[in-house]
């Protein structure tokens, strides 16, 4: 069975570990299919299944030390400031930001357990094995033969019915015989409740209080055969075919985690009882396919040989320099597949592992890191028309506010709200427990960028009004905590970090705690600017607008250092690690857009110098971010270098934490290492930036702004891209030049377009709007009406 080279993951053998397994999901329920014809294992996840619980991690009187910490920083006594901060300004108790939270209040995301299908009569070998994940259908298919009989296992997690379904068929009658198990290594027990059902019940630890209760039920729907009940297993003998259907739930309450929701046992019973086997796969494929087909990217060049190669073989050949034009397209499609499968409205956002973790202690607790990782998960949502799939992030941000207000009072005696570096389903907003990384104060403020971005793409004023208090609260906090530094009387944040990096002062001191790191200043400008615009649109808070406008003008600006790079710190200090994985001071280049090659060329050149100094190494997500940076600089060739590095095969079983040498595992999961899904999403967003941009002050639409010179990228097509200002854009290019396109205005806003050389724009009536007969691309601005479409055509 051959693969679709741009829409399928293909394996020629069962998975040896979860990094070769095929991920399925509907946002809430996840499964990883190993595809073993003897003893099939499907790793199960339920997004809200976390140990730990609500905790009071704020040091209520930490703010009494704030003035002294700030005074030390103003006096240049960074060492003393960091020592005092570590003693009095970190979280209370164990925040477990270093990733060991499973058995403390902070908690860890955990696997639900494993579903086992143990086949009878496996003494003879199997042959003709294939395992394929069809991204456009959300279906994993395993096929094999044994003693002349062909077997098929089809798996999916239904968006429609909220269940995992495994459909087993055979070419011969009465050929399906297996035993079924559902287990978990700890904190759960499994019972057979009938000849066709298993029930697993459990409760996760939360120190000395009641932890998360959870339940999972699996039911067999056979065609023919005999069902046999055992204590904790079911057996089916001699069936023609069957469906295995699994549901899972917890008692987590997304709006008030301090309370408990419905009994998860009753919930899974209801889901299983409501399930209708007839047409289940068709229902799922219809709903999943509708999401997947909202947008499309293709490259016209194909290499026929790759059709017969497995996905790991393709990764290896690509790393060796062999052409595989469709591998970047596959990676793009995989990114949107993972978003659809791990984030749906009404849920928690996708975490560090999306929804796919086999561990009981997930790396970094599988939590929500606010210093880039959760934000990177959603960079692709708006431009691909998945703004609805970003709703979990919007709601999560709003739900942080209540705890964030307490943290703002406790640590800064400030109004508004703050969240620092780490968070979880309990809406943790305190600093982390380490001064070296845990005091970055702009994590929550960064999250509000996604609220404003959703408005920029949709122009939905009702959404803006609903979330304006969240944006306003972040601005009020930042406005309140700014202090005046003595060198230039700039307003700066203090104390803070530049995420996870360290500096070297001229006296040799290596530290982390500072005032006014560049990223903080960029985020302040962004949040103030966004709040000012939102208030003006909504006719709100003129007093706040005036206050923010004045303070915005006094924020410490971006500065170019002696080495020609952009300073990461308020002063031109050296980095302790010149090739550190975080490049936080380029936040103003991406995702914020205050640095552009056309608007701020000097700063853009400094950003380029920074990237060259940092190098092309780093963790998987770091390489993904660098793709976006180089694309924003218009350098598609260097962006492709980073994409190739991101796609380098990663070895190991995914258990060792390494802060460099990221890449891609056999199932295309991104290697930090270990697995972190943000690199998948960030890499997909980087491909978008190479092909299509609409940022900057004018939000000008730019087509193929960073197209690589590589031959495989010279002809292709994009459909369904969303531009800021509420536009949908389709276009084709040949020989590296745009040859046709369509722009549809959804809200009737004025459109700015970088019109390619030799092209013209016509309206629906065929009237020419504008032409470009210049030697290069020309920026044009034209009026639109709601739902009006314009076509790009050659002159």
KOLMAR-392224 format. One record per residue (C-alpha): x, y, z; residue in three letters. Coordinates in steps of 0.02 Angstrom, whole numbers, plus 32768, in hexadecimal, padded with zeros to 4 digits. Each point is the difference from the previous one (the first is absolute). Last residue first. Layout:
% KOLMAR-392224
XYZala/...
This chain:
% KOLMAR-392224
7FD9883C7C8Funk/80017F5F8065unk/7F687FE38070unk/7FD4801680B7unk/7F467FF68022unk/7F978063807Bunk/7F707FBE8069unk/7F7F80638063unk/7FB67FAE809Aunk/7FF280A8805Aunk/803480917F91unk/80B180327FD4unk/8069809D7FE9unk/80AF7FF87FB9unk/80B480158039unk/80957FD47F93unk/80B27FD3802Dunk/80667FDD7F63unk/806A7F697FD8unk/809380227F8Eunk/802B80427F53unk/7F5F80657FF6unk/7F6A7FD77F94unk/7F8F7FDB8092unk/7F4680107FDDunk/7F6D803D8068unk/7F447FE9800Eunk/7FDC7FB97F54unk/7F467FE17FE5unk/7FCF7F4B7FE6unk/7F5C800F805Funk/80457F998090unk/809380788015unk/80A780027FA5unk/80B380098040unk/809380057F89unk/80A57FA67FF8unk/80A780247FAAunk/8061801680A3unk/7FA57FBC8097unk/7F84806D805Eunk/8032801880B5unk/7F4F8011803Funk/7FAB8076807Aunk/7F447FE58012unk/7F7F807A8044unk/7F817F9F8067unk/7F637FB67FB8unk/7FE77F7B8085unk/80267F5B7FA7unk/806A80467F72unk/80297F757F86unk/80A880027FA9unk/801E7F8E7F6Bunk/80A07FCD7FA9unk/80617FE37F61unk/80B17FF77FBAunk/806C80258097unk/80B77FE87FD5unk/80817F7C8035unk/7FF97FA17F5Cunk/7F457FED801Bunk/7F948046808Cunk/7F4C7FE78031unk/7F9080648075unk/7F6F7FF8807Aunk/7FDD80858086unk/7F768019807Funk/7FF880AE804Dunk/7FCC803880ADunk/807A808F8024unk/808E7F898027unk/80087F7F7F76unk/7FB47F527FFBunk/80457F7D7F8Aunk/7F7A7F947FAEunk/80627FC27F6Cunk/80BA7FFA7FDAunk/804F7FC27F5Funk/80A87FC77FC2unk/8092801A7F8Cunk/80B38033802Bunk/800D7FA480A6unk/804D7F5D7FC0unk/808680617FA2unk/804B804D809Dunk/800480BE7FF1unk/7F9C800B80A1unk/7F6180698003unk/800780848089unk/7F7A807E7FCEunk/7F9A7F7F7F9Funk/7F6A80777FFDunk/7FFF80998071unk/7F5E80488045unk/802180A78055unk/7FCA800A80B6unk/801E80BC7FF2unk/8065800980A2unk/80537F597FE3unk/7FB37F567FDEunk/7FAE7FA97F6Dunk/80777F747FCFunk/7FF97F6B7F8Cunk/80757F7A7FBDunk/809680038074unk/7F9280388091unk/7F8E7F6A7FE4unk/80977F8B8002unk/8032804E80A6unk/7F527FE48048unk/80127F477FD6unk/80A87FFD8059unk/7FB680578098unk/7F747F80800Aunk/80747F6B7FF4unk/807E80548073unk/7F78801F8082unk/7FDD7F458008unk/808B7FD7807Aunk/80507F537FF9unk/80A47FEA805Dunk/806B80517FB7unk/7FBE80837FD4unk/7FD17F7F7F7Dunk/7F6980297F94unk/7F877F727FDEunk/80137FCD7F4Aunk/7FD67F488022unk/80B97FD47FEBunk/8039808B8077unk/802F80AE7FC3unk/808F8073802Eunk/804D80548096unk/80BA8001801Cunk/7FFF806D809Bunk/7FBB800980B1unk/7FF77F448015unk/7F857FA78072unk/800F7F447FEEunk/7F5D7F9C7FF6unk/7FD9800A7F46unk/80307F4E7FD5unk/809F80307FA5unk/802B804C7F59unk/7FC2809C7FAAunk/7FF580037F43unk/802580AE7FB8unk/7F5D80567FD3unk/8022809A806Bunk/80AA800E7FADunk/7FAE7FFD7F55unk/7F8680868039unk/809280678041unk/80597FFB7F58unk/7F5880277FAEunk/7FF180A08066unk/80B1802B7FC7unk/7FCA7FF37F4Bunk/7F5C80598020unk/8056809E803Dunk/7F7580838006unk/802D803A80B0unk/7F577FC1803Dunk/802D7F587FB2unk/80A57FFF805Eunk/7FA7801D80A6unk/7F777F807FDDunk/80807F787FD7unk/805D8035809Eunk/7F667FD98068unk/7FFD7F4E7FBBunk/80B87FE88029unk/7FDB803580B2unk/7F6B7F898007unk/80707F6E7FD3unk/808A80308078unk/809480647FC7unk/807380107F6Bunk/7FFA807F7F73unk/8077807F804Aunk/7FE7807F808Bunk/807D80777FB1unk/7FAD7FF37F56unk/7F56801B8050unk/803C809B805Cunk/804D80487F61unk/7F597FE97FA8unk/7FA68057808Eunk/807D808F7FF4unk/7FDC800D7F45unk/7F4680078027unk/802380868082unk/8057806C7F7Eunk/7F797FDB7F7Eunk/7F708039806Funk/7F6880117F8Eunk/802D7F997F66unk/80677F768053unk/7F847FF68091unk/8011801380BCunk/7F5F8035805Aunk/7FAD7F5E7FC8unk/7FE07F99809Bunk/800F7F447FDFunk/808680197FC4unk/807380937FE2unk/7FD8805580A6unk/80137F588057unk/80B480067FC4unk/8039802080B3unk/7FC17F53802Eunk/807D7F9C7F9Aunk/7FF07F688072unk/806D7F6C7FCEunk/80A08053803Funk/808C80107F82unk/8062808A8058unk/7FEC7FA880A8unk/803680788089unk/7FBF808A7F8Eunk/8069809E7FFCunk/7FBF80A38047unk/7FCD80977F9Aunk/7F8C80458086unk/7F437FF28009unk/80177F4A7FD1unk/7FEA7F9C7F61unk/805A80827F97unk/7FE07FEF7F46unk/809D7FD17FA2unk/807F80717FAEunk/808C7FC68071unk/800280A7805Bunk/7F487FED802Aunk/7F64803A7FA5unk/7F78803D8076unk/7F447FE28004unk/7FAE80878067unk/7FE9801280BDunk/7F4D8036801Bunk/7FE380BD800Bunk/7F8880157F6Eunk/7F977F6E8040unk/7FEE805880A6unk/7FAA80967FB3unk/7F8E7F997F90unk/7FD67F8A8090unk/7FC4808F806Dunk/7F9B80527F75unk/7FAD7F5C7FD1unk/7FDB7FDC80B8unk/7FA680A68010unk/7FA17FE17F5Funk/7FBE7F5E8047unk/7F877FBC7F7Dunk/7FBC802F7F55unk/800A7F4B7FC3unk/807580247F6Funk/8062807F8068unk/80127F878091unk/803A7F757F8Bunk/808180717FAEunk/8045803B80A7unk/80017F4F8043unk/805F7FC17F68unk/8081808A800Eunk/80197FE580BAunk/800E7F447FE8unk/807A80117F6Funk/806C80858050unk/80067F9C80A1unk/80287F617F9Funk/809280577FABunk/8040804280A6unk/7FF27F558050unk/805E7FB27F6Eunk/808D807E8012unk/80217FDA80B7unk/7FCE80988068unk/80437FD980ADunk/80687F688022unk/80067F578057unk/80637F7E7F9Dunk/80B4800C8036unk/80B67FDC7FD8unk/8074807F8052unk/809F801E7F9Cunk/801680B8802Dunk/7FC380327F52unk/7F5D7FA68026unk/7FE37F577FB1unk/7F4C7FD57FD7unk/7F927F678018unk/7F707FB77F9Cunk/7F647FA5803Cunk/7F8880837FBFunk/804B80AF8007unk/7FDE801480B8unk/7F9F8078806Funk/800C80758095unk/7FDA80837FCAunk/7FA880407F63unk/8043809D7FAEunk/7FD780B87FE6unk/8093805C7FB3unk/805480888065unk/809A7FF37F8Funk/807E7FB28078unk/7FA0800580A4unk/7F757F837FDFunk/7F4F803C8020unk/7F897F7B8042unk/7F717FA37FACunk/7F927F978071unk/7F5D805F7FE9unk/800080087F42unk/80227F477FF6unk/7F6E7FD88071unk/7F8880767FAAunk/80307FBB7F56unk/7FDD7F4C8035unk/7F5A8035804Bunk/7FCE805C7F61unk/801F7F667F96unk/7F967F948071unk/7F7A8087800Eunk/7FFB800C7F41unk/7FD57F477FEDunk/7F4480107FE9unk/800C80A77FA5unk/807F7FBB7F86unk/7F957F677FDEunk/7F6A806F7FDDunk/806F806E7F94unk/802C7F6F7F8Bunk/807E804C7F87unk/802C7F4A7FD9unk/80BC7FFE7FE0unk/802F80978068unk/7F827FCC8086unk/804F7F558011unk/80A980568006unk/7FC4806B8092unk/7FCF7F688066unk/809E7FA57FCCunk/806A8092803Dunk/7FAC7FEA80A9unk/806A7F66801Cunk/809E80697FFDunk/7FBB80678091unk/7FE77F608062unk/80B67FCE7FE8unk/804280B1801Funk/80447FF580B1unk/80987F927FE4unk/80227FCD80B3unk/80167F447FF2unk/809E7FEC7F99unk/809E801D8067unk/7F9E8031809Bunk/7FBE7F4E800Funk/7F5A7FCF8050unk/7F9780407F6Funk/7F9F80A08019unk/7F487FF0802Eunk/7F787FF47F7Bunk/7FBE7F4D8010unk/7F5A7FED7FA5unk/7FD27F548049unk/800C7FB57F52unk/80BA802D8001unk/807380967FFAunk/80B7802D7FEFunk/8062809C7FD8unk/7FAE80968056unk/7F4A802F8003unk/7FC980B0802Eunk/7F5D805D801Funk/7FC280B18010unk/8029806C8096unk/80A97FF78056unk/80407FD580AEunk/80907FB27F9Dunk/80137F508046unk/7F5F7FDE805Eunk/7F92807C7FA5unk/80317FC67F52unk/7FF57F4A8038unk/7F4E801B803Dunk/7FD080547F5Dunk/804E7F6F7FA1unk/7F967F848060unk/7F6280547FBEunk/804B80277F55unk/803C7F537FD1unk/7F537FCE7FC4unk/800580867F7Aunk/80A17FB97FB9unk/7FB77F508003unk/7F6780407FA4unk/8069804A7F75unk/806F7F677FF6unk/7F697F8C7FF5unk/7FB680727F7Aunk/80967FE27F8Eunk/7FA27F787FA1unk/7F7E80837FD1unk/808A806B7FB3unk/802A7F6E7F8Funk/800280607F5Cunk/80B27FCE7FD4unk/804780AD8025unk/7FA97FFF80ABunk/80337F568042unk/80B67FF17FCAunk/804980608093unk/7F987F9A807Aunk/807C7F838049unk/808480897FFCunk/7F9F805A8089unk/80007F65806Eunk/80BD7FF47FEEunk/803D80B38002unk/8022803D80B2unk/7F557FC5803Cunk/802A7F49801Cunk/7F5B7FA2800Funk/801C7F54804Aunk/80387F577FC2unk/80497FEE80B0unk/80A580467FBCunk/80137F527FB3unk/7F667F9A8030unk/80037FA180A4unk/7F817F747FE6unk/803E7FF37F4Dunk/7FB37FCA7F5Bunk/7FD980B37FCDunk/7F9980347F69unk/7F84808E801Eunk/8068808E7FB9unk/80A37FCE8053unk/802A80AD8044unk/7F4680228019unk/7F72801A7F83unk/7F82807A8048unk/7F7A7FCA807Cunk/7F5A7FDA7FAEunk/7F62805A7FCCunk/803580167F4Bunk/80767F7B7FBAunk/80BC7FEB8011unk/80657F5F7FF3unk/7FC57FA97F61unk/7FDE809D7F99unk/80AA80458036unk/80587F5B7FDBunk/7FB57FF87F52unk/803380B67FE1unk/80B37FD48029unk/7FFA7F5D7F9Funk/7FC9805E7F65unk/80988073800Cunk/80737F6B801Eunk/7FB67FA77F69unk/801B809D7F97unk/80B58007803Cunk/80127F487FCEunk/7FB180187F55unk/809A803E7FA6unk/806A7F6D8035unk/80AC80177FB3unk/80937FA1804Bunk/80718069806Funk/802E7F7F8084unk/7F81804D8078unk/7F7A7FE77F7Cunk/80327F497FEFunk/7FF17FE480BBunk/7F588057800Eunk/7FBD7FA07F6Aunk/80347F5A804Bunk/7FAA802E80A4unk/7F6080297F9Funk/80037F5B7FA2unk/80347FFE7F4Aunk/7F967FBF7F70unk/7FB980AA7FD1unk/80AC804F8014unk/803A7FBC7F58unk/7F8780677F9Aunk/805480A58028unk/7F81808C7FF3unk/800880BA7FD7unk/7F5D80618007unk/800D803A80B4unk/7F5B8001805Cunk/7FAC8060808Aunk/7F477FF2802Bunk/7F8580518076unk/7F567FDC804Aunk/80177F4D7FC4unk/803A7FBD80A9unk/7F6A8044805Cunk/7F807FB87F88unk/80627F5D7FFCunk/7FEF7FE980BCunk/7F4480197FFCunk/7FDF7F927F6Bunk/80807F7F8035unk/7FB27FED80ACunk/7F4F7FEA7FBFunk/803B7F847F7Cunk/805C7F9D8084unk/7F687FF48070unk/7F857FD47F75unk/7FAC7F758060unk/80527FE880AAunk/7F8D8078805Funk/804B803E80A4unk/7F838043807Funk/801D7F72807Bunk/80BD80177FF5unk/7FF480BB801Funk/7F867FEA8091unk/806A7F7C8055unk/809780707FE9unk/7FA8808F805Bunk/7FBA7F95808Cunk/80AE7FC38029unk/804780B07FF3unk/7F8C803F808Aunk/7FDC80B37FCEunk/8073808F802Cunk/806980208099unk/801F80AA804Aunk/80A880568015unk/80147FED7F44unk/7F7C80867FE2unk/7FE580277F48unk/80517F627FBAunk/7FAE7F8C807Funk/80647F5E8009unk/7F9C7F64802Eunk/80587F967F7Eunk/7FC47FAA7F61unk/80257F717F89unk/7FA57FA37F75unk/80377F657FA0unk/7FB17FA27F6Funk/803F7F5B7FB8unk/7FA37FD77F5Funk/7FF87F4F7FBEunk/80177F8C7F6Cunk/7FDB7F4C7FCDunk/80117FC380B3unk/804C7F598034unk/8028802480B6unk/7FF280A4805Funk/804F800F80ABunk/7FE880818088unk/8077802D808Bunk/8001803680B6unk/7FA77F708057unk/7FD67F9E7F63unk/7F6A80077F8Bunk/7FF67F9C7F5Eunk/7FB180427F60unk/7FDC7F857F74unk/8009801F7F45unk/7F8F805C7F87unk/800C80B87FDCunk/8043804880A0unk/7FE480A98057unk/80818000808Dunk/7FF680848089unk/808780658058unk/7FE480708096unk/8076807E804Dunk/7FF0805B80A3unk/8056808C805Eunk/8007805180ABunk/807E808C8016unk/8048800F80AEunk/7FB5800780ADunk/80758053807Cunk/80A17FD3805Bunk/807A80057F6Eunk/7F9580097F62unk/80057F4F7FBFunk/7F9E7FC07F69unk/7F5A7FA48013unk/7FC97F687F9Funk/7F787F9D7FAAunk/80137F8D7F68unk/7F647FAD7FB9unk/7FFF7F707F85unk/7F6A7FD27F96unk/7FC37F717F8Dunk/7FE37F6D8075unk/7FC780798087unk/804E80708084unk/80B27FC47FEAunk/80678060807Dunk/809D806B7FF6unk/805980548092unk/805B80A68008unk/808480618061unk/80967FAE7FAEunk/803C7F9B7F6Aunk/7F63801B7F98unk/7F9B7F7E7FA5unk/7F7E7FD77F7Dunk/80087F517FB8unk/7FAE7FA87F6Dunk/80197F4B7FD0unk/80037FCE7F4Aunk/7FAC7F987F78unk/7FD180407F54unk/80037F7D7F77unk/7F497FC8800Aunk/7FE780237F46unk/809780257F94unk/803E80A57FB8unk/800D804C80AEunk/7FBD809C8056unk/80268062809Eunk/7FBC80B0801Funk/805080608090unk/7F9D8097803Cunk/803580828080unk/7F6A8062803Aunk/7FBD80B27FFFunk/7F727FDA7F85unk/801A808A7F81unk/80B980278010unk/801D7F457FFBunk/80A87FBA8032unk/80377F8E7F73unk/803F7F4F7FE4unk/7FF47F847F71unk/80497F528018unk/80027F907F67unk/80287F497FEEunk/80227F977F66unk/7FFA7F438013unk/807E7F937FA4unk/80567FBD809Bunk/801380AE8049unk/7FF280A07F9Cunk/801380B58037unk/7FAB80A97FFCunk/80038091807Bunk/7F97809B7FDDunk/800480A38061unk/7F73807C7FD8unk/7FF780BD8015unk/7FBA80117F51unk/807580847FB6unk/80927FC08066unk/7FF77F4D7FC5unk/806C7F9F807Cunk/80487F637FB3unk/80407F598041unk/80307F7A7F85unk/802C7F478012unk/80027F867F6Funk/802F7F728078unk/7FD57FB380A9unk/805E7F70804Eunk/7FAC7F668047unk/7FF47FEA80BCunk/7F82808E800Funk/7F667F94801Bunk/7F9A8079806Cunk/801B80BB7FF5unk/801F806C8098unk/7FA980A97FE9unk/803D8070808Cunk/7FC080AD8030unk/807E805E8069unk/7FF980828089unk/7FB880AD801Cunk/80AC804C7FEBunk/802E808C8075unk/800D80BE8001unk/805D802F809Cunk/7FD6804E80A6unk/802180A78054unk/7FBE7FBA80A4unk/80897F7E800Eunk/80127F4C7FC2unk/8009801C7F44unk/805C80A5800Bunk/80AE7FCF7FCDunk/8019806E7F66unk/80788088802Funk/7F6C80738019unk/7FD67F9B8099unk/7FAE80948058unk/80397FB480A4unk/7FD280688097unk/7FDC80B87FF0unk/803080477F57unk/809780717FECunk/801880AF8046unk/80487FEA80AFunk/80A47F9F8002unk/801D7FF17F46unk/7FD680B87FE8unk/807880338089unk/808B7F9E7FADunk/7FD580467F55unk/800280B3803Funk/80A67FE6805Aunk/804F7FBD7F61unk/7FB4808A7F97unk/804D808C8067unk/7FFD80807F73unk/7FBA80868074unk/7F587FFF7FA5unk/7FFE7F44800Funk/801F800780BCunk/7F7680808010unk/7F887F907FA1unk/80217F6F8075unk/7FEE80758096unk/7F5B80457FC0unk/7FBA7F547FDBunk/80247FB780ADunk/7F5A8038804Bunk/7FAE7FBC7F63unk/80207F4D8037unk/7F7A80138085unk/7F847F7F7FBFunk/80827F857FC3unk/7F947FB77F78unk/7FF67F437FEAunk/7F4F7FE6803Funk/7FD77F5D7FAAunk/7F777FB77F95unk/80247F4E7FD0unk/80817F7A7FE7unk/7FF77F727F82unk/7FBE802A7F55unk/7F867FAA7F8Bunk/7FAF80967FA9unk/803A7FD27F51unk/7FCF7F498006unk/80897F907FBDunk/800C7F4B7FC8unk/80937F9D7FBEunk/7FC27F7D7F83unk/805C7F5B800Bunk/7FE37F707F88unk/80447F568031unk/801B7F8F7F6Bunk/7FD580717F6Cunk/805E80938050unk/7FC080A67FBFunk/804880768082unk/7F6B80777FFEunk/800D809B806Eunk/7F5880388043unk/7FB880A68038unk/7F5C803C804Aunk/7FE080B9801Bunk/803780537F5Eunk/7FB47F7C7F90unk/809B7F937FF6unk/806B7F827FA6unk/80BD7FF18005unk/805B7F777F9Funk/808A7FA88061unk/80B7800D7FCFunk/802D8077808Dunk/7F907F988071unk/80797F6F7FFEunk/802E7F6C7F91unk/7F7380297F87unk/7FC87F757F8Cunk/80557FEE7F57unk/7FF8804A7F51unk/7FCB80AD8037unk/7FA8808C7FA1unk/7FC880AC8038unk/7F8780447F80unk/7FCB80A77FB4unk/808F803E7F92unk/804A7F5B7FC4unk/7F597FA57FF4unk/803F7F568035unk/80067F5C7FA4unk/7FAE7F5D8039unk/
